[in-house]
């Protein structure tokens, strides 16, 4: 995909951006996996990894290494759209000394090992490239068999394609390194060497340490789930993550960063009316858009256009909408991220403003916008309510 330069835009009024930043942050927090969901996923992941690498198993001669990929590795998880949908966890089962074997042999080796487990055999499902364990009513775990690509190195792997009976290129570790580099974390990632064969899931990162790019991906995935009613085939998470990383320009404001990303993606899609290649930045041989046909691509373009247009309504309201304050955000954000999540975020915001009003730290700007006294000059204080019902 051709990357287009994003022109500089005029800075928006600070108060509006800060308002929206706080709402978006809260929506992300409310959309993440709960600590219980996270612990459950980690427990199941470790158990599967231990079973696959157990000494004496059929896989043991190939020195299996188990590591996570996808949202759990990148810190971009989101809860299911509703109770009828499950969240997923992706991991790689990388075997060694297997590159000369036919791809379906490697796929069947991993399948056979999982089927030997009395718990896993009834949960096991064959997919195109991975094996799925379905934990009923909770989540599913997708296990990707792989062999190292020593020619490319740097984490590159071959994965078997069951339908095409061939090897496909991939590089989930390299993709994660690229993503964190976009988050300005490259040095930390490069210095981190995991020595355990079953590498641990990254710790649940405290909210205040999340990077804007991670939040942007979460917001895009959340709108994807709302827009497609839980469906993920058209707007795969890896595509959203790649495009967000390509067009993120390092803005610290979550609202302005999201707008910039959506503008950049929209312009690039306008330049590509037919299905484009969306390459893995860590392995240009891998095309993340290889499952798209023209119909799916057109639906993806509609998704991005809807996201961009509706979000701009929240970020650039009319004068009358802006004077409504929090109320003007409810409708556009609710249509993007779900009314339940947005309503809860607005309740949290209203509670915060009420606390500031009681403590005397709330004021009104000349435009009629509420603001904290410590952040905006030339504002009129809002006095505490001292009538006590009289």
N, C-alpha and C positions, 0 to 999 in steps of 0.2 A: 504494500500500500504506500502511495506517495504521501510523504509528510509535508504539510503546507505550513509556512510560517504564519504565526498568529500575530496580527497587528496589535500594537499597544492600545489600550482603551483608557478612557478617563477614569480616575479613581472615584468610587461611589462614596456617598456620605457615610462616615464611619459608623454611625449608630445603626443604620439599616443593615450593613454588612455584619456587624457584631450580633445583632438580633438573629439574623439568619444563621450565622455560624453556630450559635448556641443551640438553635433548634435542630440543625442538621446533626450536630454532635450527639444530642440526646436521642434523636431518631436512630442513629447508629448503635448507641448503647442499648436501646430497647430492642433492637433487631438482632443482637448478637446471641450466640448460644449461652444458655444459663450455665453457671458453674457446675450444676448437676449434669447437664448434657455433655459438657466438656469432659468431666471426669469419667463419665460412662464411655464416651468415645475413646478416651485414652486407655482405659482399662481393657476394652475389647481389642484395640490396636496392639497393645503389648502382648496379649494372649495369643493372637494370631501370629505375630512375629516370632514368639517363642516356639510355637508349634512348627512353623516352617523351617526354622534353623536348628531344630533339635538334633543333637548328635545321634547318629545311627539311622536317621531317616534316609529316604531315597534321594533327597535333595542335598544331604550333608556333603557328598563329594564335590559339589559345586559351590561350596562356601557361600551360602545365601546371605545377603545383607538386606535388611528391611529398613526403609525410610519413608517418611511422609512426603506427599506432594500436594499441590493445590492450596485451598484456602486455609487449612490448618497450619501449613508451613508458612504461608504468607501473612497470616493474621487478618484475614478478610472474611471470616465466617459470618453467615447470617442464618437466623432461624428459618424453619420452613414457613412458607406463605400462610398455611393454615394447618389445623390438626390432622387433615387428611394426607398431608405430604410429609416426607421424611427428609432429614438432613443427611448428608453423606460425608464420608471420610475417604480420602484417596491415599493409597500407599503403593510403593514399588517393591517387588520382590526381585532383587537383582542377583542373578546367578553368575558364576564365573566359569571360565574354561568351557563355554557352551556356544561360542560364536559360530562354530562350524556346523552346528546341528540345524536341522530343518526347523523353522519357526514353530510349526504345530507340535513338534516334539517337546519343545520347551514349555509351550502352553499347557500341554497335557501332563507334563511332569508336575507342574504347580497344581493343576486341577486334581491330579491323583493324590497328592499329599494332603490337600484340604479334605478330599472325600474320605480319607482314612479316619478322620476325626468324627466321632459319633455325634458331636454337637454340630459341626459344620456341614456334614453331608446333606442334611435336610434343608439347609439354608442356602445352599450353593446354586448359583445361576451362571450360565455361560453368556458372556457378552462378546462384542466384536473383538476387542483387544484385551479386555480384563475379565476377571472373575469376581462375581459379586456375592457377598454374604448379606442376606436380608435379616436384620434383627427386627422382628415384627413389632410394629407400632412405635419404633424408636428411630432407627437410621439404617443405612446400608453402607457397607464397607467395600470399596472397589479395589481389587488387588491387581496390579499390572505386572505380569511377568516380563523380565528384561534380561538382556545380556549387555555387557559393556562394549562400547564402540572405541576400541583402543586407537584406531586411526585418528579420530577427532579428539579424543581425550576430553578433559575439562568437564567430566560428568556426563558426556554424551552416551546414549544407550540405543540399542535396537530393541524394538518391541514387536511381538508377533501379531499380525493381522489375521484373524481366524478365517474371515470370509474370503480374503484375497490370497491366503496361504503364502504370505511373504513377510519380510521384515520391514518395519517402518522406523524412521529416525525420530528420536525424541531427546530431550535433555531437561527434565524437571529441576534438577539441581542448578544447572546453568541459568534456567529461567528465573528461579528464585534469587540467584545472585544479581541478575540484571534488574529485577524488580526492586530489590533493596537498594541497589545503587541509585535507582530513580528516587528512592526515598532518602537518599544521602546516608546510606548505611553500608556502603560497599566495604569500607575498611574493617568494620566490625564483623561482617560476614566472612571476609577473606581470612581473618585471623582465627576464626572459630573452627576447630577441627574436632569432629565427633569420632570417638574411637570405638564406641560400643557397636556391635553388629546390628542390634536393634536400636536405632537412633531415637532418642526421646522426642515426643512432640514438643514444639516450642511452648514455653510457659504462656499462660493466658496473660497477655500484656495489659498492665493497668491502663485505663482509658486515657489518662493524661499523657501517656507516652506513645500513643498511636500517632502515626504520621498522617498528614493530610491525604497522601495518595492512598493509603490503606482505607481511609474513610471514604474517599471517592469511589473506590471499588465496591465497598459495602453498599453505598447508596445506589450505584448502578445495578448491582445485583438485586437489591431490594425492589427497585422500580421494575426490573426485569420480571421478578416474581409476581408483582402486582399486575403489570401490563399483560403478561402471558398467562396469568392465573395459575402460577406454579410451574408452568412448562419452562424447560431450560434448553431444549434442543436448538432453538433458533439463535438465542443469545447465550452461548456457552460462557461459563465463567472465565475461562482462559482467554477468550477473545476480548471480553470486557476488560480484563486485567491488562492485556497487551496494549489495547488502544488507550486506556487511561494512562499507562506508563509512557507511551509514546508522546502523548500530547500534554502531559503535566509539565508545567514550567517552573515549579518550585514555589508557588504562592503559599504563604502561610495561612491566608484566609481560606477556609473550606468552601465558602460560597463562591468566591471569585475563582478559586482553583477549579471547582466543578464546572462553572460557566465556561472557563477557558478550554477545558477538556471537551465539553460538549460542542463548543464552537469548532474546535479543531477536527473532531470526528465528523461533524456535519459537512464541513467543507471538503474533507477527503472523500466522503461518500458521494458527494455531488460530482466529484471528478471520476467516479467509477460507477457508471450505471449498470455494468455487468459485474458478475461475481469476481471480486479481487482475491489475490493471495494475501493472507495475513500470516506472516512468518514468525516462527519462534525466534526472538532476538538472539537466543543462545545457540540456535541451530537452524540456519536458513533453509535447510532441506525439509523441515517440518512445516506444513501448511495447516494452520488451525482452522481454516475455512474450507477444508476439503470435504466436509459433509453438507455444505450449502449447495442448493440448486438456486435458480433465479427466484423462485417463489419465496423460499426461506430468506434469501438476501433482501428481497423487497420488504418483507415483514420486519427485518432487522432495521432497515432504513426508516420505516414508519416509527418503530420504537424509539430510535434516536431523535427523530424529528419531534415526536410528541414530548419526550423528556426535555429537550432543549426549549421548545416553545413554552411549555407549562412552567418550567423552572424560571425562565426569564420574567414571567408574570409575577413570581414571588420576589425576584431580585429587583425588578424595575417596575414597581406598581404605578398606577396613575396617582395623581395628587389626592383624589378622594379615597382611594384604597389605602394610601400611606397614612392618612389621618385616622384610619380605623385601627392602626397599631397591630396588635397580635391577631385580631380577627381577619385581617387581610391575608395572613399567611395560611390560615386553616384550609381554605378550599383548594388552592393549587398544590400545596404540600400533601394534603390528604389524598388527592387524586394520584399523586406520584408514588407515595410511600405507604398508603393505607390510612384510612381515617382513624383507626384505633391507635396506631403508633403515634400519629401526629397529635391526636387529642391528648394522649398521655404526656407527650413532650410539652404541649402548651400548658397543661395543668402544672407541670413542674416549673415552667417558666413563670407562670402567674404567681405561684407560691414564692419563687425567688424574689420577684418584684415586690410582693406584699411584705416580705421580710425587710427589704431595703427601705420601703416606705415607712415601716414602723420604726426603723432605726434612724430615719432622717437622711438617708443616702440616695433619695430618688428625686429627680427633677424633670422639667419639661423644656425642650428646646424651643426656639422661635418658630419651628415648623410644626409644633404640637406633638412631638415625639417624646415618649418617656425615655429617660436616660439616667444612668448612675452619675452622681455628682463627681465622682473621681475620674470619669472618662471623657466628658464633653464640656468645653468651656461655654460660658454665656447661657446657663440654664437656670430656670426658676425652680427653687425647691418645692417639692410636694409635701405639705405638712402632714403630720400624723393625725389620724382620726381620733379626736379626744372627746367626742360627743357621748360615747358610750350609750347610745340608744336614746338620748334625751333630745 
